Amino acid sequence: MLTPLPFSLAAAVNCLRFSRSPQSTPTAPAQPSPRLASPRLSLSGGRMAEAVENGAACGGGVPRPTNPMVTPLLTDLYQFTMAYAYWKAGKHLDRAVFDLYFRKNPFGGEFTIFGGLEECIRLIANFKLTEVEIRFLRSAMPTCEDDFFEYLSSIDCSDVEVYAIPEGSVVFPKVPLMRIEGPVAVIQLLETPFLSLVNYASLVTTNAARHRLVAGKSKNLLEFGLRRAQGPDGGISASRYCYMGGFDATSNVAAGRLFGIPIRGTHSHAFVSSFMGLDEIIDRALASSDGSNKCEDFVALVENWLARIKDASSLRDTFGETNLSELAAFTSYALAFPNSFLALVDTYDVMRSGVPNFCAVALALNDMGYKAAGIRLDSGDLAYLSIEARKFFHEIEEEFGFVGFGKMNITASNDLNEETIDALNKQGHEVDAFGIGTYLVTCYAQAALGCVFKLVEINKQPRIKLSEDVTKVYMPSLPQAEVPLPICEYETMMHQKD
């Protein structure tokens, strides 16, 4: 059983760690382990400078929440009305303990990955109502006494203690992810934002981990969900927590900048269909990778290779005339990115046009000392097409003697999810990487994790909520830990073990 790790806000201020180092290589265990991602990246040096530049840092060294909308006002109105009622009753300083937990693992599974802790710490480290926010609350709660707003102006989280399981850990139902102790009025104001910060983060991290487990360790997983996410913040959060859950990279440039996540991308069908022919390519020259020579007409080199492929005895019966506008698009893209040429090959016909055109460009690049990155399939029978493309690559290798060409990378996309990847595995396929978007970032299979925030103690007196629904009854217990350590000492200990 995993048990919460106590740490104080003061320790967190000095020793905050990000969830995952962008330099680390994502891996996934054969079965869930206590830590899918190790918090190793300190916010120091260049990243702290960047945070300061972005206005993210404040006193104490902990940056503000990544999303500037995460403020003390990001809560439900009843948290402030309860705070007023506590204050009127003289109970606002009563020492309260709340547990944040969930009741059931998502997606019908047997584990959950905890995400969102860092953003919670950022919030409490910077929790302070501004004058503008106080004025708004006065207008929203006109019947409350002026002294109450003076009280709100004075509060922060300096008297708040947080006990938490390390972010990225495997967690289970009805085990506290976080235990929050402090003045009851202040803790109530943290309930809604904490649930907002943890619910989706943990859900999408778990979803990513499940995709990693079904895809296997050897496959690259690319998060492509920004355009289908629930708004900009949903897209940024998804990229961040999918990376924590085991994905290798994202297409989201903003997330790459904010969190150091590797960014990946190719081109769209629109790019391919925007070309009409090879005569549109004006700048046809390409220098070799080592700069020792220059091909003045790379387009002619590509055309020559396409002719050689057509004439090859082992290939001539596999395709006829390819789409030359597609060839123009591929050639143009290769001229722009000779070191990372990866082509989307299904705009017209994968095996009769896309793959042969790609091979012609890839072989021409090879002549100039470059190595093409591979192809992407975005429609059709992905298992069959990947196998046929792999056969074609092997035939190219054998026909022309280019060692390693048969191992060309094949990426697949097109509304993939756990079930479709599992089906591909059962069919057999030659896909090396999966680009996953909609079903991943929207957590299509389950709308919410369902974390709750329950009072378990007030003034050292245990409290419990009885319910007509037995599944909602929660039996709180004190957090267990062999040695209470501040988070910075804990991280040092974990790194020494690594």
C-alpha positions as CSV (number, residue, x, y, z in Angstrom):
1,M,0.0,0.0,0.0
2,L,1.3,3.4,-0.9
3,T,1.3,5.9,1.9
4,P,1.4,9.7,1.8
5,L,4.7,11.4,2.2
6,P,4.5,14.4,4.6
7,F,6.2,17.6,3.6
8,S,5.8,21.2,4.6
9,L,5.1,24.2,2.4
10,A,8.4,25.8,3.6
11,A,10.3,22.8,2.3
12,A,8.4,22.8,-1.0
13,V,9.3,26.5,-1.5
14,N,13.0,25.7,-1.3
15,C,13.0,22.4,-3.1
16,L,10.2,22.3,-5.7
17,R,10.9,19.8,-8.4
18,F,9.3,19.3,-11.8
19,S,7.6,16.0,-12.6
20,R,10.0,14.8,-15.2
21,S,13.3,15.8,-16.8
22,P,13.0,16.5,-20.5
23,Q,16.4,14.8,-21.0
24,S,15.1,11.5,-19.7
25,T,13.9,8.8,-22.0
26,P,10.3,7.8,-21.4
27,T,9.8,4.2,-20.5
28,A,6.9,2.2,-19.2
29,P,6.9,-0.8,-16.9
30,A,5.5,-4.1,-17.9
31,Q,3.1,-3.5,-15.0
32,P,2.4,-0.3,-13.0
33,S,5.3,0.7,-10.7
34,P,5.1,3.2,-7.8
35,R,6.8,5.9,-9.9
36,L,6.3,6.2,-13.7
37,A,8.2,9.5,-13.7
38,S,10.9,10.7,-11.3
39,P,10.9,14.4,-10.3
40,R,14.4,15.3,-11.1
41,L,14.4,18.7,-12.8
42,S,15.2,21.6,-10.5
43,L,13.8,25.0,-11.4
44,S,17.1,26.8,-11.4
45,G,19.5,28.5,-13.7
46,G,18.1,29.2,-17.2
47,R,14.6,27.8,-16.4
48,M,14.3,30.0,-13.3
49,A,15.5,33.0,-15.4
50,E,12.8,32.1,-18.0
51,A,10.2,31.8,-15.3
52,V,11.1,35.3,-13.9
53,E,11.1,36.7,-17.5
54,N,7.5,35.3,-17.9
55,G,6.5,36.9,-14.6
56,A,6.0,33.4,-13.1
57,A,8.3,33.7,-10.0
58,C,7.5,35.4,-6.8
59,G,8.9,35.7,-3.3
60,G,10.1,32.4,-1.8
61,G,11.3,30.9,-5.1
62,V,8.2,29.0,-6.1
63,P,6.7,30.1,-9.5
64,R,3.1,31.0,-9.8
65,P,0.8,28.4,-11.3
66,T,1.5,27.8,-15.0
67,N,-2.0,29.0,-15.9
68,P,-2.5,32.6,-14.8
69,M,-6.2,31.9,-14.3
70,V,-5.3,29.7,-11.3
71,T,-5.8,32.3,-8.6
72,P,-7.7,32.3,-5.2
73,L,-10.8,33.3,-7.2
74,L,-10.7,30.0,-9.2
75,T,-13.2,28.4,-6.8
76,D,-16.9,28.0,-6.2
77,L,-18.8,30.8,-4.6
78,Y,-19.8,28.7,-1.7
79,Q,-16.2,28.4,-0.5
80,F,-16.3,32.2,0.1
81,T,-19.8,32.1,1.6
82,M,-18.7,29.3,4.0
83,A,-15.6,31.3,4.8
84,Y,-17.8,34.2,5.8
85,A,-20.0,31.9,7.9
86,Y,-16.9,30.4,9.6
87,W,-15.6,34.0,10.3
88,K,-19.0,35.1,11.7
89,A,-19.0,32.1,14.0
90,G,-15.4,32.7,15.1
91,K,-14.4,29.3,13.7
92,H,-12.3,30.4,10.8
93,L,-9.1,29.6,12.6
94,D,-10.1,26.2,13.7
95,R,-7.5,23.6,12.7
96,A,-8.9,21.4,10.0
97,V,-7.6,18.4,8.1
98,F,-9.0,17.5,4.7
99,D,-8.1,14.4,2.5
100,L,-8.1,14.6,-1.3
101,Y,-8.8,11.1,-2.8
102,F,-10.8,9.3,-5.5
103,R,-13.3,6.4,-5.1
104,K,-12.7,4.3,-8.2
105,N,-9.9,3.7,-10.7
106,P,-10.6,5.2,-14.1
107,F,-11.2,3.4,-17.4
108,G,-12.3,0.2,-15.6
109,G,-8.6,-0.3,-14.7
110,E,-6.7,-1.2,-11.6
111,F,-4.4,1.8,-11.1
112,T,-4.2,5.5,-11.4
113,I,-1.2,7.9,-11.8
114,F,-1.2,10.9,-9.6
115,G,-0.7,14.2,-11.4
116,G,-1.2,17.9,-10.5
117,L,0.7,18.1,-7.2
118,E,3.2,20.7,-8.5
119,E,0.5,23.1,-9.6
120,C,-1.2,22.8,-6.2
121,I,2.1,23.7,-4.5
122,R,2.5,26.6,-6.8
123,L,-1.0,27.9,-5.9
124,I,-0.5,27.7,-2.1
125,A,2.9,29.2,-2.3
126,N,1.5,32.2,-4.1
127,F,-2.0,32.3,-2.5
128,K,-2.9,35.9,-1.9
129,L,-6.0,37.9,-2.8
130,T,-5.2,41.1,-4.7
131,E,-7.0,44.4,-4.1
132,V,-8.8,44.0,-7.4
133,E,-10.0,40.5,-6.4
134,I,-11.2,41.8,-3.0
135,R,-13.2,44.6,-4.7
136,F,-14.9,42.0,-6.9
137,L,-15.7,39.9,-3.8
138,R,-17.2,42.9,-2.1
139,S,-19.5,43.5,-5.1
140,A,-20.4,39.8,-5.3
141,M,-21.1,39.5,-1.5
142,P,-22.6,42.9,-0.6
143,T,-24.2,41.8,2.6
144,C,-20.9,40.7,4.2
145,E,-19.2,42.9,6.8
146,D,-16.2,45.0,5.8
147,D,-14.0,43.4,8.5
148,F,-14.5,40.1,6.7
149,F,-12.8,41.5,3.5
150,E,-10.0,42.8,5.7
151,Y,-9.6,39.3,6.9
152,L,-9.5,37.9,3.3
153,S,-6.9,40.5,2.4
154,S,-4.6,39.2,5.1
155,I,-4.8,35.5,4.5
156,D,-2.2,33.3,2.8
157,C,-1.1,29.7,3.2
158,S,1.8,30.2,5.5
159,D,0.0,28.1,8.2
160,V,-1.0,25.3,5.7
161,E,0.7,21.9,5.7
162,V,0.5,19.5,2.9
163,Y,1.2,15.7,3.0
164,A,1.3,14.1,-0.5
165,I,2.2,11.0,-2.4
166,P,4.9,12.0,-4.9
167,E,3.6,13.2,-8.2
168,G,3.9,10.4,-10.9
169,S,3.2,7.6,-8.4
170,V,0.7,4.8,-8.9
171,V,-2.2,5.4,-6.5
172,F,-5.4,3.6,-5.6
173,P,-8.9,4.4,-4.5
174,K,-9.7,5.8,-1.1
175,V,-6.0,6.4,-0.3
176,P,-5.3,10.1,0.3
177,L,-3.3,11.6,-2.6
178,M,-3.0,14.8,-0.5
179,R,-3.7,15.6,3.1
180,I,-4.1,19.3,3.8
181,E,-4.0,20.8,7.3
182,G,-4.6,24.4,8.3
183,P,-7.2,27.0,9.2
184,V,-10.5,25.7,8.1
185,A,-11.6,28.8,6.2
186,V,-8.3,28.9,4.2
187,I,-8.4,25.1,3.5
188,Q,-12.0,25.4,2.2
189,L,-10.8,28.0,-0.3
190,L,-8.3,25.5,-1.7
191,E,-10.8,22.7,-2.2
192,T,-12.1,23.6,-5.7
193,P,-8.8,24.6,-7.3
194,F,-7.0,21.6,-5.9
195,L,-9.7,19.3,-7.3
196,S,-9.5,21.1,-10.6
197,L,-5.7,20.8,-10.7
198,V,-5.6,17.1,-9.8
199,N,-8.7,15.6,-11.4
200,Y,-7.8,16.1,-15.1
201,A,-4.0,15.8,-14.5
202,S,-4.4,12.4,-12.9
203,L,-6.9,11.2,-15.4
204,V,-5.0,12.1,-18.5
205,T,-1.7,10.9,-17.0
206,T,-3.4,7.6,-16.3
207,N,-4.8,7.5,-19.8
208,A,-1.3,8.1,-21.3
209,A,0.2,5.4,-19.1
210,R,-2.5,2.9,-20.3
211,H,-1.6,3.7,-23.9
212,R,2.0,3.2,-23.1
213,L,1.4,-0.2,-21.6
214,V,-0.7,-1.4,-24.6
215,A,1.8,0.0,-27.1
216,G,4.8,-1.5,-25.4
217,K,8.2,-0.1,-24.4
218,S,9.7,-0.2,-27.9
219,K,7.2,2.1,-29.6
220,N,7.4,5.9,-29.8
221,L,4.3,7.6,-28.6
222,L,3.5,11.1,-29.9
223,E,0.8,13.3,-28.4
224,F,-1.1,15.1,-31.2
225,G,-4.2,16.2,-29.3
226,L,-3.9,20.0,-29.2
227,R,-6.5,20.7,-31.9
228,R,-9.0,18.4,-30.3
229,A,-8.4,19.3,-26.7
230,Q,-11.0,21.2,-24.5
231,G,-9.5,24.6,-25.1
232,P,-6.0,25.9,-24.9
233,D,-5.5,25.0,-21.2
234,G,-6.8,21.5,-21.8
235,G,-4.2,21.2,-24.6
236,I,-1.3,22.5,-22.6
237,S,-2.2,20.3,-19.6
238,A,-2.7,17.2,-21.8
239,S,0.7,17.6,-23.4
240,R,2.4,18.0,-20.0
241,Y,0.7,15.1,-18.3
242,C,0.8,12.7,-21.3
243,Y,4.6,13.2,-21.2
244,M,4.6,12.4,-17.5
245,G,2.5,9.3,-18.3
246,G,5.0,7.9,-20.7
247,F,4.7,9.6,-24.1
248,D,7.9,10.5,-25.9
249,A,7.0,13.9,-27.5
250,T,4.2,16.3,-28.4
251,S,3.2,18.4,-31.4
252,N,2.4,21.2,-29.0
253,V,5.0,23.9,-29.4
254,A,3.9,25.9,-26.4
255,A,4.1,22.9,-24.2
256,G,7.5,22.2,-25.5
257,R,8.7,25.6,-24.5
258,L,7.0,25.6,-21.1
259,F,7.9,22.2,-19.9
260,G,10.9,21.1,-22.0
261,I,9.0,18.4,-23.7
262,P,10.5,17.2,-27.1
263,I,8.3,18.5,-30.0
264,R,7.7,16.5,-33.2
265,G,5.8,17.1,-36.4
266,T,5.7,16.4,-40.1
267,H,3.4,18.1,-42.6
268,S,-0.3,18.0,-43.5
269,H,-2.3,16.7,-46.4
270,A,-2.9,20.4,-47.3
271,F,0.8,20.8,-47.9
272,V,0.9,17.9,-50.3
273,S,-2.2,19.0,-52.2
274,S,-1.0,22.6,-52.5
275,F,1.6,21.6,-55.0
276,M,0.7,21.1,-58.7
277,G,4.0,20.0,-60.2
278,L,7.8,19.9,-59.9
279,D,8.1,23.1,-62.0
280,E,6.9,25.0,-58.9
281,I,10.2,24.3,-57.1
282,I,12.4,27.3,-57.7
283,D,15.4,26.8,-55.5
284,R,16.5,23.3,-56.5
285,A,20.0,23.3,-55.0
286,L,21.0,21.2,-52.0
287,A,24.4,21.1,-50.3
288,S,25.7,17.8,-48.9
289,S,25.4,17.1,-45.2
290,D,29.1,17.6,-44.7
291,G,29.2,20.7,-47.0
292,S,31.8,19.1,-49.3
293,N,29.7,19.4,-52.5
294,K,26.4,20.8,-53.8
295,C,23.7,19.3,-56.0
296,E,22.5,22.1,-58.2
297,D,19.4,20.3,-59.3
298,F,18.1,18.1,-56.4
299,V,14.8,17.8,-58.3
300,A,16.5,16.1,-61.2
301,L,18.2,13.7,-58.8
302,V,14.9,12.7,-57.3
303,E,13.4,12.2,-60.7
304,N,16.3,10.0,-61.6
305,W,15.8,7.9,-58.5
306,L,12.1,7.5,-59.2
307,A,12.9,6.2,-62.7
308,R,15.4,3.7,-61.3
309,I,12.8,2.5,-58.8
310,K,10.3,2.0,-61.6
311,D,12.9,0.1,-63.7
312,A,14.0,-2.2,-60.8
313,S,13.0,-5.8,-61.5
314,S,11.7,-6.4,-58.0
315,L,9.6,-3.2,-57.9
316,R,8.3,-2.5,-61.4
317,D,5.1,-4.5,-61.0
318,T,4.2,-2.9,-57.6
319,F,3.2,0.6,-58.9
320,G,2.8,2.6,-62.1
321,E,2.9,6.3,-62.5
322,T,3.1,8.2,-59.2
323,N,1.4,11.5,-58.5
324,L,4.0,14.1,-59.5
325,S,2.4,16.9,-57.5
326,E,2.9,14.7,-54.4
327,L,6.5,14.1,-55.5
328,A,6.9,17.9,-55.8
329,A,5.6,18.4,-52.2
330,F,7.9,15.7,-50.8
331,T,10.9,17.1,-52.7
332,S,10.2,20.7,-51.5
333,Y,9.8,19.5,-47.9
334,A,13.1,17.6,-48.1
335,L,14.9,20.6,-49.5
336,A,13.6,22.5,-46.5
337,F,14.4,19.8,-43.9
338,P,16.9,17.4,-45.4
339,N,18.0,16.2,-41.9
340,S,14.5,15.2,-40.8
341,F,12.4,14.4,-43.8
342,L,9.3,12.5,-42.8
343,A,6.5,12.3,-45.4
344,L,2.7,11.9,-45.0
345,V,2.1,9.3,-47.7
346,D,-1.7,8.8,-47.8
347,T,-2.9,11.9,-49.6
348,Y,-3.5,10.0,-52.9
349,D,-2.5,6.4,-52.8
350,V,-0.1,4.9,-50.2
351,M,1.5,2.1,-52.1
352,R,1.1,3.3,-55.7
353,S,2.3,6.8,-55.1
354,G,3.1,7.9,-51.6
355,V,5.7,5.2,-50.6
356,P,7.5,5.1,-54.0
357,N,7.6,9.0,-54.1
358,F,9.0,9.0,-50.6
359,C,11.7,6.4,-51.5
360,A,12.8,8.4,-54.5
361,V,13.3,11.5,-52.3
362,A,14.9,9.5,-49.5
363,L,17.4,7.8,-51.9
364,A,18.3,11.2,-53.4
365,L,18.9,12.6,-49.8
366,N,21.0,9.6,-49.1
367,D,23.2,10.5,-52.1
368,M,23.8,13.9,-50.4
369,G,24.7,12.3,-47.1
370,Y,21.3,12.7,-45.4
371,K,19.0,10.1,-43.8
372,A,15.3,10.4,-44.2
373,A,13.2,10.0,-41.0
374,G,10.4,7.9,-42.4
375,I,6.7,8.0,-43.3
376,R,3.4,8.7,-41.6
377,L,0.2,6.8,-42.3
378,D,-3.0,8.6,-41.4
379,S,-5.8,6.5,-43.0
380,G,-6.7,3.1,-44.3
381,D,-5.8,-0.3,-42.9
382,L,-2.8,0.7,-40.8
383,A,-1.6,-2.9,-40.1
384,Y,-1.7,-3.9,-43.8
385,L,-0.3,-0.7,-45.1
386,S,2.6,-0.7,-42.6
387,I,3.5,-4.2,-43.6
388,E,3.4,-3.5,-47.3
389,A,5.4,-0.3,-46.8
390,R,8.0,-2.3,-44.8
391,K,8.2,-4.9,-47.6
392,F,8.8,-2.1,-50.1
393,F,11.6,-0.6,-48.0
394,H,13.3,-4.0,-47.7
395,E,13.1,-4.4,-51.5
396,I,14.7,-1.0,-52.0
397,E,17.5,-2.0,-49.6
398,E,18.1,-5.3,-51.5
399,E,17.8,-3.7,-54.9
400,F,20.1,-0.8,-54.4
401,G,22.2,-2.0,-51.5
402,F,21.4,0.7,-49.0
403,V,21.9,-1.0,-45.7
404,G,19.3,-0.1,-43.1
405,F,16.7,1.3,-45.5
406,G,14.4,-1.5,-44.6
407,K,14.2,-0.2,-41.1
408,M,12.8,3.1,-42.1
409,N,10.5,4.5,-39.4
410,I,6.8,4.1,-39.9
411,T,4.4,6.3,-37.9
412,A,0.7,5.7,-37.7
413,S,-2.1,8.1,-36.7
414,N,-5.9,8.4,-37.3
415,D,-8.0,8.5,-34.2
416,L,-6.0,5.8,-32.4
417,N,-6.8,4.6,-28.9
418,E,-6.1,1.7,-26.6
419,E,-8.5,-0.6,-28.4
420,T,-7.2,0.2,-31.9
421,I,-3.6,-0.2,-30.8
422,D,-4.4,-3.5,-29.2
423,A,-6.2,-4.7,-32.3
424,L,-3.1,-3.7,-34.4
425,N,-0.9,-5.7,-32.1
426,K,-3.1,-8.7,-32.5
427,Q,-3.2,-8.4,-36.3
428,G,0.5,-7.8,-36.6
429,H,1.9,-4.6,-38.0
430,E,5.2,-2.8,-38.7
431,V,4.4,0.6,-37.0
432,D,7.3,2.1,-35.1
433,A,5.5,5.1,-33.6
434,F,1.9,6.1,-32.9
435,G,0.5,9.6,-33.1
436,I,-2.5,9.8,-30.7
437,G,-4.8,12.8,-30.2
438,T,-8.5,12.9,-29.6
439,Y,-9.1,9.8,-27.5
440,L,-6.0,10.5,-25.4
441,V,-6.4,14.2,-24.5
442,T,-10.2,14.2,-24.1
443,C,-10.1,11.0,-22.0
444,Y,-12.9,9.9,-24.3
445,A,-13.5,6.7,-22.3
446,Q,-14.2,8.5,-19.0
447,A,-15.2,12.1,-18.5
448,A,-13.7,12.7,-15.1
449,L,-11.7,10.9,-12.3
450,G,-14.0,12.0,-9.5
451,C,-11.6,13.2,-6.9
452,V,-13.2,14.5,-3.7
453,F,-12.0,16.7,-0.8
454,K,-13.4,15.6,2.5
455,L,-13.0,16.9,6.1
456,V,-11.5,14.2,8.3
457,E,-10.6,16.2,11.4
458,I,-11.4,19.5,13.1
459,N,-9.6,20.7,16.2
460,K,-8.1,17.2,16.6
461,Q,-11.6,15.6,16.6
462,P,-12.2,13.0,13.8
463,R,-15.1,13.6,11.5
464,I,-16.8,11.4,9.0
465,K,-19.5,11.8,6.4
466,L,-22.2,9.2,6.6
467,S,-24.1,8.6,3.4
468,E,-27.2,6.8,2.1
469,D,-24.8,5.6,-0.6
470,V,-22.3,3.2,1.1
471,T,-19.8,3.7,-1.7
472,K,-19.4,7.3,-0.6
473,V,-18.5,6.5,3.0
474,Y,-14.8,7.1,3.6
475,M,-12.8,5.9,6.5
476,P,-9.9,8.3,7.1
477,S,-6.6,7.2,8.5
478,L,-3.5,9.0,9.5
479,P,-0.8,9.2,6.8
480,Q,1.9,6.5,7.3
481,A,5.6,7.1,6.7
482,E,8.6,5.5,8.2
483,V,10.4,8.9,8.5
484,P,8.7,12.2,7.9
485,L,11.0,14.0,5.4
486,P,10.7,17.3,3.7
487,I,10.4,16.9,-0.1
488,C,13.9,18.1,-0.8
489,E,15.5,15.5,1.4
490,Y,13.2,12.8,0.0
491,E,14.3,13.7,-3.6
492,T,18.0,13.6,-2.6
493,M,17.5,10.2,-1.1
494,M,15.6,8.9,-4.2
495,H,18.4,10.1,-6.5
496,Q,21.0,8.4,-4.4
497,K,19.1,5.2,-4.8
498,D,18.9,5.7,-8.5
